[in-house]
Amino acid sequence: DSGVTQTPKHLITATGQRVTLRCSPRSGDLSVYWYQQSLDQGLQFLIQYYNGEERAKGNILERFSAQQFPDLHSELNLSSLELGDSALYFCASRTGNSGNTIYFGEGSWLTVV
Amino acid sequence: DAKTTQPPSMDCAEGRAANLPCNHSTISGNEYVYWYRQIHSQGPQYIIHGLKNNETNEMASLIITEDRKSSTLILPHATLRDTAVYYCIVRLFTFAGGTSYGKLTFGQGTILTVHP
C-alpha cells in the first residue's frame, strides 16, 4: 500500500460526459502528479501540483483540468469525453523539499462508451 | 531528463537472480537513476534509486557503473510475483525557491517474465 488513494477505482461513462477523478496523497505529501496510461501510449505525464499551485504540465488536453485543494487532495476533471480517453489514470505524490521518491496510487479505470 | 534504453523483454527462472540492464549514456551529474515496476495494470511501484553509489534495499540492488552511463537492477531471488514491466528512469531533481520538481518520464520498460 503506497498510501496514495484514488477514487473511483472503475468508472464507465458515455461520450460527451464529464467525470471527476479524486486523489488523496500520502500524509504530508505536498506534490501531486497525474498520469494517463492507455494501451497504445504507455504512461504519460499530465500535470503536477505543489501545495495548491500548478508546477508542471505535460501532454494534458484542454478538455482536461486539475486542481489541488487546501487539504492537499487533488481532482482531475475530464470533460467532453471521447472513446480515446478510455485509460487508467494514476495519481502520485511526493514530499516537498527533501523527498526524492514518488509513490503511485492504484489508479482509476475510465471506460468511455 | 536523459533518455534510457532497456531491452524490451527478459526471462528469468524462479529462484535465480534477475539482472535488468539500463543504458543512460547522456546522464548528467545531478541526475538520479530510478527503478519502478508495474505489475499488470497496478500502480507503478517504487523499487530503488541512486546517484552514483551502489544501493541495496529489501527489494533489490542497484549497480551503477563508475562513468554512470549504465546501471543494473538486480532482483537476487526472483519469484513468480516479480513478473512485471520494469522501468529505468533518469530524473533531474531540481530545486527552485525551496520547492522540488522532477516528474518521472516513463519509457517502454523491460517486460520481465519469471518462469517456474
Interface residues (C-beta under 8 A of the other chain):
Chain A: S2 V4 S31 Y33 Y35 G42 L43 Q44 F45 Q48 Y50 N51 R55 A56 G58 L88 F90 A92 R94 G96 N97 S98 G99 N100 T101 I102 Y103 F104 G105 E106 G107 W109
Chain B: Y32 Q38 S41 Q42 G43 P44 Q45 Y46 H49 Y87 F93 F95 G98 T99 S100 Y101 K103 L104 T105 F106 G107 Q108
